[in-house]
Amino acid sequence: MKVCVIGTGTMGNGISTLFATKGHEVSIFSSRPSSVERGIATITASTNKMVAKGKLTQEEANAILGRIKAGTNKDYESADLVVESAVEKLELKKSLFKQLDEVCGDQTILATNTSSLSVTDIAVGLHHQVVGMHFFNPVHAMQLVEVIAGLSTSRDTVEWIKELSLQLGKTPVEVEDSPGFVVNRILIPMINEAIFVLAEGVASAEDIDVSMKLGANHPMGPLALSDLIGNDIVLHICEVLQAETGDDKYRPCPLLRKMVRAGLLGRKTGKGFFDYNK
Ligand SMILES: NC(=O)c1ccc[n+]([C@@H]2O[C@H](COP(=O)([O-])OP(=O)(O)OC[C@H]3O[C@@H](n4cnc5c(N)ncnc54)[C@H](O)[C@@H]3O)[C@@H](O)[C@H]2O)c1
């Protein structure tokens, strides 16, 4: 299958690698050619790391990397599937999908990896349907895909994405088009609460994470998880949940907002609640 992936960040790179690992031809896109080059370099480095760890042979790694290339408009025309994984901004996604609607063939299924935005809203005014195909971070390790039908998404498209998710070795769950879907609706308020606990001085960042790991049996503490997701993404999801539901229980902690303003976004910038440069 020919797949176009838009976005060369944490998720876009993981999604591209997953599709290429399963034998699909992947064309990658971003806002700038330099970002595409960086994306391919990141994917190459992480695939080579898998070889060093003995999880892939050099031949398998070469085959995966050989299936990934920088995309052109021609790739959109002939694509079977486009997975959009650009930044979580509604206006940006709407404008990207408007362009995709014009350049993609009628056969192309358009999917978004949005964490919280309305799939129905993204699809307004388009000739193509849009479906939510929500992967989790890190893509290679996380088993779940939330499959989201917007108001104009057909049953056939939902079933096709569920079947594809199974072929990718994932477990699909069908979810209504509702803010944050299932996982982030529950997870993000928990992370936000952990940040309030930190801001109020109830415990240190280390002790908050140890508490949730040992006291709630979570594999990872909420602050380390926020750093992994990206603190900007966590803030954005809080804002979407609050705006869409009108419920202030989703109000982002001011400390989270301050950290995002300071560029303390977590692993991707080297520092967040914890320091990854050490
Ligand atoms: N981070 C997570 O844990 C996670 C999990 C599931 C879903 N998501 C969703 O995946 C999407 C991407 O998140 P991320 O964490 O990879 O973000 P990121 O900040 O790591 O990367 C965003 C990427 O968007 C791309 N981009 C920006 N403007 C663009 C444009 N105009 N055209 C094309 N590409 C553009 C860039 O390549 C950039 O690298 C978001 O919708 C996010 O909500 C994130």
The ligand as an ORCA input file, in Angstrom:
! r2SCAN-3c Opt
* xyz 0 1
  N       2.961     13.309     21.401
  C       2.108     12.345     21.648
  O       2.247     11.600     22.634
  C       0.921     12.122     20.730
  C       0.220     10.905     20.813
  C      -0.826     10.676     19.925
  C      -1.185     11.640     19.004
  N      -0.494     12.818     18.951
  C      -0.896     13.806     17.927
  O      -0.003     13.665     16.833
  C       0.159     14.934     16.192
  C       1.649     15.287     16.152
  O       2.150     15.303     17.467
  P       3.722     15.181     17.777
  O       3.844     14.863     19.220
  O       4.382     14.314     16.773
  O       4.171     16.709     17.559
  P       5.621     17.319     17.326
  O       5.584     18.689     17.862
  O       6.684     16.370     17.776
  O       5.713     17.380     15.713
  C       4.829     18.137     14.972
  C       5.265     18.106     13.524
  O       4.279     18.812     12.756
  C       4.873     19.115     11.538
  N       4.269     20.338     11.002
  C       4.154     21.536     11.596
  N       3.510     22.402     10.764
  C       3.248     21.714      9.628
  C       2.632     22.048      8.387
  N       2.163     23.261      8.154
  N       2.558     21.096      7.434
  C       3.034     19.852      7.667
  N       3.619     19.478      8.815
  C       3.728     20.403      9.774
  C       6.358     19.207     11.758
  O       6.953     18.183     10.989
  C       6.551     18.864     13.215
  O       7.679     18.058     13.370
  C      -0.696     15.923     16.973
  O      -1.956     16.021     16.364
  C      -0.798     15.257     18.338
  O      -1.939     15.670     19.046
  C       0.560     13.083     19.781
*
